[in-house]
């Protein structure tokens, strides 16, 4: 985690998502681990709002639907024990991503 410096965010949690290789190299577990560790850092630091991009679902070719399911399910698991976290944003970069997240979150 670093300071946000000139960003509107106070801090940035850095994570590197896995490159999709057809699901043969534990990519789903690795992506879940990215979200899980971010949520742990959020909890440890008492962060009250967080935003996540669609980790690995762009140039790393992770299937968008699979990536979104992992993101939403992992974040939901942690929210139960994180009353200080009052806002989570999933930043979508296109209509397809937005539609997937809207469906999963409805």
Backbone as XML, in Angstrom:
<?xml version="1.0"?>
<chain id="A" units="angstrom">
  <residue number="1" name="UNK">
    <atom name="N" x="0.846" y="-1.163" z="0.000"/>
    <atom name="CA" x="0.000" y="0.000" z="0.000"/>
    <atom name="C" x="0.897" y="1.232" z="0.000"/>
  </residue>
  <residue number="2" name="UNK">
    <atom name="N" x="0.534" y="2.191" z="-0.843"/>
    <atom name="CA" x="1.257" y="3.449" z="-0.882"/>
    <atom name="C" x="0.273" y="4.599" z="-0.697"/>
  </residue>
  <residue number="3" name="UNK">
    <atom name="N" x="0.783" y="5.788" z="-0.458"/>
    <atom name="CA" x="-0.051" y="6.981" z="-0.408"/>
    <atom name="C" x="-0.633" y="7.231" z="-1.792"/>
  </residue>
  <residue number="4" name="UNK">
    <atom name="N" x="-1.741" y="7.959" z="-1.821"/>
    <atom name="CA" x="-2.380" y="8.283" z="-3.090"/>
    <atom name="C" x="-1.759" y="9.472" z="-3.798"/>
  </residue>
  <residue number="5" name="UNK">
    <atom name="N" x="-0.960" y="10.246" z="-3.073"/>
    <atom name="CA" x="-0.287" y="11.431" z="-3.610"/>
    <atom name="C" x="-1.261" y="12.326" z="-4.361"/>
  </residue>
  <residue number="6" name="UNK">
    <atom name="N" x="-1.137" y="12.496" z="-5.656"/>
    <atom name="CA" x="-1.978" y="13.436" z="-6.406"/>
    <atom name="C" x="-3.335" y="12.856" z="-6.804"/>
  </residue>
  <residue number="7" name="UNK">
    <atom name="N" x="-3.612" y="11.643" z="-6.425"/>
    <atom name="CA" x="-4.916" y="11.044" z="-6.707"/>
    <atom name="C" x="-5.935" y="11.524" z="-5.677"/>
  </residue>
  <residue number="8" name="UNK">
    <atom name="N" x="-7.191" y="11.344" z="-5.960"/>
    <atom name="CA" x="-8.214" y="11.694" z="-4.973"/>
    <atom name="C" x="-8.293" y="10.649" z="-3.857"/>
  </residue>
  <residue number="9" name="UNK">
    <atom name="N" x="-7.680" y="9.503" z="-4.058"/>
    <atom name="CA" x="-7.652" y="8.451" z="-3.037"/>
    <atom name="C" x="-6.516" y="8.717" z="-2.058"/>
  </residue>
  <residue number="10" name="UNK">
    <atom name="N" x="-6.759" y="8.393" z="-0.790"/>
    <atom name="CA" x="-5.715" y="8.561" z="0.228"/>
    <atom name="C" x="-4.591" y="7.547" z="0.057"/>
  </residue>
  <residue number="11" name="UNK">
    <atom name="N" x="-4.938" y="6.359" z="-0.426"/>
    <atom name="CA" x="-3.931" y="5.318" z="-0.591"/>
    <atom name="C" x="-4.283" y="4.433" z="-1.780"/>
  </residue>
  <residue number="12" name="UNK">
    <atom name="N" x="-3.275" y="3.670" z="-2.209"/>
    <atom name="CA" x="-3.450" y="2.728" z="-3.304"/>
    <atom name="C" x="-2.876" y="1.388" z="-2.851"/>
  </residue>
  <residue number="13" name="UNK">
    <atom name="N" x="-3.674" y="0.350" z="-2.992"/>
    <atom name="CA" x="-3.202" y="-1.002" z="-2.703"/>
    <atom name="C" x="-2.836" y="-1.612" z="-4.052"/>
  </residue>
  <residue number="14" name="UNK">
    <atom name="N" x="-1.600" y="-2.022" z="-4.183"/>
    <atom name="CA" x="-1.108" y="-2.558" z="-5.449"/>
    <atom name="C" x="-1.212" y="-4.080" z="-5.442"/>
  </residue>
  <residue number="15" name="UNK">
    <atom name="N" x="-1.743" y="-4.611" z="-6.514"/>
    <atom name="CA" x="-1.797" y="-6.059" z="-6.677"/>
    <atom name="C" x="-1.592" y="-6.383" z="-8.147"/>
  </residue>
  <residue number="16" name="UNK">
    <atom name="N" x="-0.997" y="-7.513" z="-8.417"/>
    <atom name="CA" x="-0.802" y="-7.950" z="-9.793"/>
    <atom name="C" x="-1.627" y="-9.211" z="-9.998"/>
  </residue>
  <residue number="17" name="UNK">
    <atom name="N" x="-2.606" y="-9.110" z="-10.856"/>
    <atom name="CA" x="-3.452" y="-10.256" z="-11.135"/>
    <atom name="C" x="-2.770" y="-11.231" z="-12.077"/>
  </residue>
  <residue number="18" name="UNK">
    <atom name="N" x="-3.272" y="-12.438" z="-12.122"/>
    <atom name="CA" x="-2.669" y="-13.453" z="-12.983"/>
    <atom name="C" x="-3.040" y="-13.272" z="-14.454"/>
  </residue>
  <residue number="19" name="UNK">
    <atom name="N" x="-2.137" y="-13.710" z="-15.315"/>
    <atom name="CA" x="-2.411" y="-13.784" z="-16.750"/>
    <atom name="C" x="-3.183" y="-15.073" z="-16.991"/>
  </residue>
  <residue number="20" name="UNK">
    <atom name="N" x="-4.250" y="-14.988" z="-17.773"/>
    <atom name="CA" x="-5.059" y="-16.167" z="-18.074"/>
    <atom name="C" x="-4.320" y="-17.070" z="-19.053"/>
  </residue>
  <residue number="21" name="UNK">
    <atom name="N" x="-4.157" y="-18.316" z="-18.660"/>
    <atom name="CA" x="-3.522" y="-19.333" z="-19.512"/>
    <atom name="C" x="-4.454" y="-20.522" z="-19.684"/>
  </residue>
  <residue number="22" name="UNK">
    <atom name="N" x="-5.699" y="-20.235" z="-19.901"/>
    <atom name="CA" x="-6.670" y="-21.301" z="-20.117"/>
    <atom name="C" x="-7.152" y="-21.965" z="-18.840"/>
  </residue>
  <residue number="23" name="UNK">
    <atom name="N" x="-6.814" y="-21.415" z="-17.699"/>
    <atom name="CA" x="-7.250" y="-21.981" z="-16.430"/>
    <atom name="C" x="-6.418" y="-23.152" z="-15.952"/>
  </residue>
  <residue number="24" name="UNK">
    <atom name="N" x="-5.282" y="-23.360" z="-16.560"/>
    <atom name="CA" x="-4.452" y="-24.528" z="-16.250"/>
    <atom name="C" x="-3.366" y="-24.245" z="-15.221"/>
  </residue>
  <residue number="25" name="UNK">
    <atom name="N" x="-3.260" y="-22.994" z="-14.780"/>
    <atom name="CA" x="-2.173" y="-22.624" z="-13.864"/>
    <atom name="C" x="-2.706" y="-21.954" z="-12.601"/>
  </residue>
  <residue number="26" name="UNK">
    <atom name="N" x="-3.818" y="-22.448" z="-12.101"/>
    <atom name="CA" x="-4.428" y="-21.939" z="-10.865"/>
    <atom name="C" x="-4.791" y="-20.461" z="-10.942"/>
  </residue>
  <residue number="27" name="UNK">
    <atom name="N" x="-5.135" y="-19.992" z="-12.123"/>
    <atom name="CA" x="-5.433" y="-18.572" z="-12.284"/>
    <atom name="C" x="-6.590" y="-18.114" z="-11.413"/>
  </residue>
  <residue number="28" name="UNK">
    <atom name="N" x="-7.626" y="-18.934" z="-11.285"/>
    <atom name="CA" x="-8.786" y="-18.536" z="-10.478"/>
    <atom name="C" x="-8.383" y="-18.367" z="-9.017"/>
  </residue>
  <residue number="29" name="UNK">
    <atom name="N" x="-7.609" y="-19.291" z="-8.490"/>
    <atom name="CA" x="-7.155" y="-19.204" z="-7.103"/>
    <atom name="C" x="-6.229" y="-18.006" z="-6.906"/>
  </residue>
  <residue number="30" name="UNK">
    <atom name="N" x="-5.390" y="-17.731" z="-7.886"/>
    <atom name="CA" x="-4.480" y="-16.587" z="-7.799"/>
    <atom name="C" x="-5.250" y="-15.267" z="-7.804"/>
  </residue>
  <residue number="31" name="UNK">
    <atom name="N" x="-6.273" y="-15.180" z="-8.643"/>
    <atom name="CA" x="-7.066" y="-13.950" z="-8.676"/>
    <atom name="C" x="-7.824" y="-13.766" z="-7.364"/>
  </residue>
  <residue number="32" name="UNK">
    <atom name="N" x="-8.395" y="-14.837" z="-6.853"/>
    <atom name="CA" x="-9.073" y="-14.750" z="-5.557"/>
    <atom name="C" x="-8.099" y="-14.275" z="-4.479"/>
  </residue>
  <residue number="33" name="UNK">
    <atom name="N" x="-6.881" y="-14.760" z="-4.527"/>
    <atom name="CA" x="-5.861" y="-14.359" z="-3.568"/>
    <atom name="C" x="-5.577" y="-12.858" z="-3.648"/>
  </residue>
  <residue number="34" name="UNK">
    <atom name="N" x="-5.585" y="-12.299" z="-4.842"/>
    <atom name="CA" x="-5.388" y="-10.847" z="-4.996"/>
    <atom name="C" x="-6.469" y="-10.073" z="-4.242"/>
  </residue>
  <residue number="35" name="UNK">
    <atom name="N" x="-7.720" y="-10.432" z="-4.467"/>
    <atom name="CA" x="-8.826" y="-9.744" z="-3.788"/>
    <atom name="C" x="-8.794" y="-9.999" z="-2.284"/>
  </residue>
  <residue number="36" name="UNK">
    <atom name="N" x="-8.511" y="-11.226" z="-1.902"/>
    <atom name="CA" x="-8.460" y="-11.575" z="-0.480"/>
    <atom name="C" x="-7.403" y="-10.749" z="0.244"/>
  </residue>
  <residue number="37" name="UNK">
    <atom name="N" x="-6.218" y="-10.658" z="-0.322"/>
    <atom name="CA" x="-5.151" y="-9.897" z="0.328"/>
    <atom name="C" x="-5.472" y="-8.411" z="0.363"/>
  </residue>
  <residue number="38" name="UNK">
    <atom name="N" x="-6.075" y="-7.887" z="-0.679"/>
    <atom name="CA" x="-6.508" y="-6.484" z="-0.656"/>
    <atom name="C" x="-7.509" y="-6.247" z="0.466"/>
  </residue>
  <residue number="39" name="UNK">
    <atom name="N" x="-8.456" y="-7.149" z="0.616"/>
    <atom name="CA" x="-9.453" y="-6.997" z="1.681"/>
    <atom name="C" x="-8.789" y="-7.087" z="3.051"/>
  </residue>
  <residue number="40" name="UNK">
    <atom name="N" x="-7.805" y="-7.927" z="3.210"/>
    <atom name="CA" x="-7.079" y="-8.012" z="4.484"/>
    <atom name="C" x="-6.364" y="-6.693" z="4.790"/>
  </residue>
  <residue number="41" name="UNK">
    <atom name="N" x="-5.737" y="-6.114" z="3.779"/>
    <atom name="CA" x="-5.043" y="-4.834" z="3.961"/>
    <atom name="C" x="-6.042" y="-3.734" z="4.298"/>
  </residue>
  <residue number="42" name="UNK">
    <atom name="N" x="-7.183" y="-3.745" z="3.639"/>
    <atom name="CA" x="-8.234" y="-2.771" z="3.927"/>
    <atom name="C" x="-8.670" y="-2.887" z="5.383"/>
  </residue>
  <residue number="43" name="UNK">
    <atom name="N" x="-8.892" y="-4.102" z="5.829"/>
    <atom name="CA" x="-9.320" y="-4.325" z="7.216"/>
    <atom name="C" x="-8.234" y="-3.902" z="8.203"/>
  </residue>
  <residue number="44" name="UNK">
    <atom name="N" x="-6.999" y="-4.297" z="7.945"/>
    <atom name="CA" x="-5.881" y="-3.973" z="8.846"/>
    <atom name="C" x="-5.682" y="-2.467" z="9.009"/>
  </residue>
  <residue number="45" name="UNK">
    <atom name="N" x="-6.039" y="-1.709" z="7.991"/>
    <atom name="CA" x="-5.804" y="-0.273" z="8.005"/>
    <atom name="C" x="-7.059" y="0.565" z="8.242"/>
  </residue>
  <residue number="46" name="UNK">
    <atom name="N" x="-8.169" y="-0.084" z="8.529"/>
    <atom name="CA" x="-9.397" y="0.629" z="8.839"/>
    <atom name="C" x="-9.908" y="1.498" z="7.703"/>
  </residue>
  <residue number="47" name="UNK">
    <atom name="N" x="-9.676" y="1.062" z="6.499"/>
    <atom name="CA" x="-10.121" y="1.822" z="5.328"/>
    <atom name="C" x="-11.639" y="1.727" z="5.219"/>
  </residue>
  <residue number="48" name="UNK">
    <atom name="N" x="-12.279" y="2.862" z="4.918"/>
    <atom name="CA" x="-13.745" y="2.914" z="4.906"/>
    <atom name="C" x="-14.368" y="2.828" z="3.522"/>
  </residue>
  <residue number="49" name="UNK">
    <atom name="N" x="-13.586" y="3.078" z="2.480"/>
    <atom name="CA" x="-14.112" y="2.916" z="1.125"/>
    <atom name="C" x="-12.994" y="2.401" z="0.226"/>
  </residue>
  <residue number="50" name="UNK">
    <atom name="N" x="-13.386" y="1.601" z="-0.756"/>
    <atom name="CA" x="-12.404" y="0.987" z="-1.642"/>
    <atom name="C" x="-12.973" y="0.893" z="-3.047"/>
  </residue>
  <residue number="51" name="UNK">
    <atom name="N" x="-12.089" y="0.931" z="-4.015"/>
    <atom name="CA" x="-12.482" y="0.745" z="-5.412"/>
    <atom name="C" x="-11.541" y="-0.273" z="-6.040"/>
  </residue>
  <residue number="52" name="UNK">
    <atom name="N" x="-12.131" y="-1.177" z="-6.794"/>
    <atom name="CA" x="-11.365" y="-2.214" z="-7.475"/>
    <atom name="C" x="-11.574" y="-2.099" z="-8.982"/>
  </residue>
  <residue number="53" name="UNK">
    <atom name="N" x="-10.497" y="-2.154" z="-9.762"/>
    <atom name="CA" x="-10.666" y="-2.283" z="-11.210"/>
    <atom name="C" x="-11.001" y="-3.745" z="-11.516"/>
  </residue>
  <residue number="54" name="UNK">
    <atom name="N" x="-11.269" y="-4.042" z="-12.745"/>
    <atom name="CA" x="-11.526" y="-5.435" z="-13.141"/>
    <atom name="C" x="-10.172" y="-6.128" z="-13.274"/>
  </residue>
  <residue number="55" name="UNK">
    <atom name="N" x="-9.632" y="-6.576" z="-12.146"/>
    <atom name="CA" x="-8.275" y="-7.127" z="-12.101"/>
    <atom name="C" x="-8.149" y="-8.319" z="-13.053"/>
  </residue>
  <residue number="56" name="UNK">
    <atom name="N" x="-7.153" y="-8.276" z="-13.905"/>
    <atom name="CA" x="-6.779" y="-9.327" z="-14.867"/>
    <atom name="C" x="-7.734" y="-9.477" z="-16.047"/>
  </residue>
  <residue number="57" name="UNK">
    <atom name="N" x="-8.844" y="-8.750" z="-16.059"/>
    <atom name="CA" x="-9.851" y="-8.964" z="-17.105"/>
    <atom name="C" x="-9.609" y="-8.131" z="-18.361"/>
  </residue>
  <residue number="58" name="UNK">
    <atom name="N" x="-8.484" y="-7.455" z="-18.428"/>
    <atom name="CA" x="-8.152" y="-6.674" z="-19.616"/>
    <atom name="C" x="-7.061" y="-7.363" z="-20.411"/>
  </residue>
  <residue number="59" name="UNK">
    <atom name="N" x="-5.888" y="-6.753" z="-20.420"/>
    <atom name="CA" x="-4.783" y="-7.284" z="-21.216"/>
    <atom name="C" x="-4.297" y="-8.646" z="-20.725"/>
  </residue>
  <residue number="60" name="UNK">
    <atom name="N" x="-4.646" y="-9.023" z="-19.473"/>
    <atom name="CA" x="-4.242" y="-10.336" z="-18.965"/>
    <atom name="C" x="-5.214" y="-11.442" z="-19.383"/>
  </residue>
  <residue number="61" name="UNK">
    <atom name="N" x="-6.257" y="-11.071" z="-20.130"/>
    <atom name="CA" x="-7.171" y="-12.000" z="-20.813"/>
    <atom name="C" x="-7.987" y="-12.925" z="-19.903"/>
  </residue>
  <residue number="62" name="UNK">
    <atom name="N" x="-8.094" y="-12.604" z="-18.619"/>
    <atom name="CA" x="-8.927" y="-13.424" z="-17.738"/>
    <atom name="C" x="-10.373" y="-13.268" z="-18.224"/>
  </residue>
  <residue number="63" name="UNK">
    <atom name="N" x="-11.124" y="-14.347" z="-18.366"/>
    <atom name="CA" x="-12.513" y="-14.222" z="-18.815"/>
    <atom name="C" x="-13.297" y="-13.286" z="-17.877"/>
  </residue>
  <residue number="64" name="UNK">
    <atom name="N" x="-13.953" y="-12.313" z="-18.458"/>
    <atom name="CA" x="-14.603" y="-11.257" z="-17.679"/>
    <atom name="C" x="-15.617" y="-11.789" z="-16.674"/>
  </residue>
  <residue number="65" name="UNK">
    <atom name="N" x="-16.433" y="-12.716" z="-17.098"/>
    <atom name="CA" x="-17.460" y="-13.272" z="-16.205"/>
    <atom name="C" x="-16.812" y="-13.974" z="-15.012"/>
  </residue>
  <residue number="66" name="UNK">
    <atom name="N" x="-15.828" y="-14.814" z="-15.285"/>
    <atom name="CA" x="-15.133" y="-15.524" z="-14.200"/>
    <atom name="C" x="-14.466" y="-14.536" z="-13.240"/>
  </residue>
  <residue number="67" name="UNK">
    <atom name="N" x="-13.813" y="-13.529" z="-13.798"/>
    <atom name="CA" x="-13.126" y="-12.536" z="-12.967"/>
    <atom name="C" x="-14.116" y="-11.780" z="-12.092"/>
  </residue>
  <residue number="68" name="UNK">
    <atom name="N" x="-15.249" y="-11.418" z="-12.651"/>
    <atom name="CA" x="-16.255" y="-10.674" z="-11.891"/>
    <atom name="C" x="-16.855" y="-11.527" z="-10.774"/>
  </residue>
  <residue number="69" name="UNK">
    <atom name="N" x="-17.136" y="-12.780" z="-11.051"/>
    <atom name="CA" x="-17.684" y="-13.680" z="-10.025"/>
    <atom name="C" x="-16.694" y="-13.808" z="-8.866"/>
  </residue>
  <residue number="70" name="UNK">
    <atom name="N" x="-15.434" y="-13.981" z="-9.184"/>
    <atom name="CA" x="-14.402" y="-14.089" z="-8.148"/>
    <atom name="C" x="-14.332" y="-12.800" z="-7.342"/>
  </residue>
  <residue number="71" name="UNK">
    <atom name="N" x="-14.333" y="-11.660" z="-8.018"/>
    <atom name="CA" x="-14.252" y="-10.366" z="-7.328"/>
    <atom name="C" x="-15.424" y="-10.172" z="-6.381"/>
  </residue>
  <residue number="72" name="UNK">
    <atom name="N" x="-16.626" y="-10.341" z="-6.873"/>
    <atom name="CA" x="-17.828" y="-10.100" z="-6.066"/>
    <atom name="C" x="-17.905" y="-11.100" z="-4.905"/>
  </residue>
  <residue number="73" name="UNK">
    <atom name="N" x="-17.688" y="-12.367" z="-5.173"/>
    <atom name="CA" x="-17.790" y="-13.372" z="-4.112"/>
    <atom name="C" x="-16.735" y="-13.172" z="-3.026"/>
  </residue>
  <residue number="74" name="UNK">
    <atom name="N" x="-15.514" y="-12.854" z="-3.417"/>
    <atom name="CA" x="-14.448" y="-12.672" z="-2.439"/>
    <atom name="C" x="-14.702" y="-11.440" z="-1.582"/>
  </residue>
  <residue number="75" name="UNK">
    <atom name="N" x="-15.073" y="-10.342" z="-2.203"/>
    <atom name="CA" x="-15.360" y="-9.124" z="-1.442"/>
    <atom name="C" x="-16.549" y="-9.345" z="-0.508"/>
  </residue>
  <residue number="76" name="UNK">
    <atom name="N" x="-17.587" y="-9.995" z="-0.975"/>
    <atom name="CA" x="-18.765" y="-10.262" z="-0.128"/>
    <atom name="C" x="-18.404" y="-11.078" z="1.116"/>
  </residue>
  <residue number="77" name="UNK">
    <atom name="N" x="-17.521" y="-12.056" z="0.965"/>
    <atom name="CA" x="-17.111" y="-12.874" z="2.110"/>
    <atom name="C" x="-16.519" y="-12.019" z="3.219"/>
  </residue>
  <residue number="78" name="UNK">
    <atom name="N" x="-15.751" y="-11.021" z="2.837"/>
    <atom name="CA" x="-15.073" y="-10.181" z="3.820"/>
    <atom name="C" x="-15.966" y="-9.098" z="4.401"/>
  </residue>
  <residue number="79" name="UNK">
    <atom name="N" x="-16.949" y="-8.641" z="3.665"/>
    <atom name="CA" x="-17.788" y="-7.530" z="4.120"/>
    <atom name="C" x="-18.506" y="-7.823" z="5.430"/>
  </residue>
  <residue number="80" name="UNK">
    <atom name="N" x="-18.846" y="-9.071" z="5.668"/>
    <atom name="CA" x="-19.562" y="-9.439" z="6.890"/>
    <atom name="C" x="-18.774" y="-9.065" z="8.138"/>
  </residue>
  <residue number="81" name="UNK">
    <atom name="N" x="-17.456" y="-9.149" z="8.081"/>
    <atom name="CA" x="-16.603" y="-8.873" z="9.238"/>
    <atom name="C" x="-15.906" y="-7.514" z="9.157"/>
  </residue>
  <residue number="82" name="UNK">
    <atom name="N" x="-16.417" y="-6.639" z="8.297"/>
    <atom name="CA" x="-15.768" y="-5.337" z="8.112"/>
    <atom name="C" x="-16.795" y="-4.199" z="8.180"/>
  </residue>
  <residue number="83" name="UNK">
    <atom name="N" x="-17.342" y="-3.939" z="9.349"/>
    <atom name="CA" x="-18.377" y="-2.896" z="9.446"/>
    <atom name="C" x="-17.870" y="-1.495" z="9.119"/>
  </residue>
  <residue number="84" name="UNK">
    <atom name="N" x="-16.569" y="-1.253" z="9.220"/>
    <atom name="CA" x="-16.031" y="0.071" z="8.906"/>
    <atom name="C" x="-15.987" y="0.332" z="7.400"/>
  </residue>
  <residue number="85" name="UNK">
    <atom name="N" x="-15.965" y="-0.718" z="6.610"/>
    <atom name="CA" x="-15.934" y="-0.556" z="5.158"/>
    <atom name="C" x="-17.363" y="-0.306" z="4.682"/>
  </residue>
  <residue number="86" name="UNK">
    <atom name="N" x="-17.648" y="0.947" z="4.342"/>
    <atom name="CA" x="-19.019" y="1.330" z="4.012"/>
    <atom name="C" x="-19.280" y="1.456" z="2.518"/>
  </residue>
  <residue number="87" name="UNK">
    <atom name="N" x="-18.227" y="1.425" z="1.715"/>
    <atom name="CA" x="-18.416" y="1.574" z="0.269"/>
    <atom name="C" x="-17.366" y="0.763" z="-0.481"/>
  </residue>
  <residue number="88" name="UNK">
    <atom name="N" x="-17.832" y="-0.027" z="-1.435"/>
    <atom name="CA" x="-16.945" y="-0.750" z="-2.343"/>
    <atom name="C" x="-17.421" y="-0.458" z="-3.756"/>
  </residue>
  <residue number="89" name="UNK">
    <atom name="N" x="-16.495" y="-0.010" z="-4.573"/>
    <atom name="CA" x="-16.801" y="0.302" z="-5.966"/>
    <atom name="C" x="-16.053" y="-0.688" z="-6.850"/>
  </residue>
  <residue number="90" name="UNK">
    <atom name="N" x="-16.765" y="-1.237" z="-7.819"/>
    <atom name="CA" x="-16.131" y="-2.042" z="-8.849"/>
    <atom name="C" x="-16.071" y="-1.158" z="-10.091"/>
  </residue>
  <residue number="91" name="UNK">
    <atom name="N" x="-14.880" y="-0.709" z="-10.440"/>
    <atom name="CA" x="-14.707" y="0.201" z="-11.563"/>
    <atom name="C" x="-14.706" y="-0.585" z="-12.869"/>
  </residue>
  <residue number="92" name="UNK">
    <atom name="N" x="-15.696" y="-0.321" z="-13.686"/>
    <atom name="CA" x="-15.844" y="-1.038" z="-14.951"/>
    <atom name="C" x="-15.373" y="-0.149" z="-16.087"/>
  </residue>
  <residue number="93" name="UNK">
    <atom name="N" x="-14.677" y="-0.734" z="-17.039"/>
    <atom name="CA" x="-14.087" y="0.023" z="-18.128"/>
    <atom name="C" x="-14.850" y="-0.092" z="-19.436"/>
  </residue>
  <residue number="94" name="UNK">
    <atom name="N" x="-15.960" y="-0.779" z="-19.407"/>
    <atom name="CA" x="-16.765" y="-0.912" z="-20.620"/>
    <atom name="C" x="-18.158" y="-1.399" z="-20.289"/>
  </residue>
  <residue number="95" name="UNK">
    <atom name="N" x="-19.051" y="-1.302" z="-21.252"/>
    <atom name="CA" x="-20.440" y="-1.724" z="-21.060"/>
    <atom name="C" x="-20.555" y="-3.193" z="-20.677"/>
  </residue>
  <residue number="96" name="UNK">
    <atom name="N" x="-19.756" y="-4.046" z="-21.311"/>
    <atom name="CA" x="-19.823" y="-5.478" z="-21.016"/>
    <atom name="C" x="-19.498" y="-5.742" z="-19.545"/>
  </residue>
  <residue number="97" name="UNK">
    <atom name="N" x="-18.433" y="-5.113" z="-19.049"/>
    <atom name="CA" x="-18.075" y="-5.262" z="-17.635"/>
    <atom name="C" x="-19.201" y="-4.759" z="-16.744"/>
  </residue>
  <residue number="98" name="UNK">
    <atom name="N" x="-19.728" y="-3.595" z="-17.061"/>
    <atom name="CA" x="-20.800" y="-3.007" z="-16.258"/>
    <atom name="C" x="-22.004" y="-3.925" z="-16.184"/>
  </residue>
  <residue number="99" name="UNK">
    <atom name="N" x="-22.405" y="-4.491" z="-17.299"/>
    <atom name="CA" x="-23.560" y="-5.388" z="-17.319"/>
    <atom name="C" x="-23.321" y="-6.628" z="-16.466"/>
  </residue>
  <residue number="100" name="UNK">
    <atom name="N" x="-22.125" y="-7.177" z="-16.524"/>
    <atom name="CA" x="-21.803" y="-8.363" z="-15.733"/>
    <atom name="C" x="-21.902" y="-8.033" z="-14.238"/>
  </residue>
  <residue number="101" name="UNK">
    <atom name="N" x="-21.262" y="-6.937" z="-13.819"/>
    <atom name="CA" x="-21.276" y="-6.560" z="-12.403"/>
    <atom name="C" x="-22.675" y="-6.191" z="-11.931"/>
  </residue>
  <residue number="102" name="UNK">
    <atom name="N" x="-23.434" y="-5.489" z="-12.741"/>
    <atom name="CA" x="-24.812" y="-5.152" z="-12.350"/>
    <atom name="C" x="-25.632" y="-6.414" z="-12.125"/>
  </residue>
  <residue number="103" name="UNK">
    <atom name="N" x="-25.480" y="-7.383" z="-12.990"/>
    <atom name="CA" x="-26.224" y="-8.644" z="-12.832"/>
    <atom name="C" x="-25.793" y="-9.377" z="-11.573"/>
  </residue>
  <residue number="104" name="UNK">
    <atom name="N" x="-24.490" y="-9.447" z="-11.329"/>
    <atom name="CA" x="-23.991" y="-10.170" z="-10.153"/>
    <atom name="C" x="-24.355" y="-9.470" z="-8.849"/>
  </residue>
  <residue number="105" name="UNK">
    <atom name="N" x="-24.459" y="-8.170" z="-8.879"/>
    <atom name="CA" x="-24.729" y="-7.419" z="-7.648"/>
    <atom name="C" x="-26.208" y="-7.178" z="-7.393"/>
  </residue>
  <residue number="106" name="UNK">
    <atom name="N" x="-27.057" y="-7.514" z="-8.338"/>
    <atom name="CA" x="-28.502" y="-7.265" z="-8.151"/>
    <atom name="C" x="-29.148" y="-8.344" z="-7.297"/>
  </residue>
</chain>
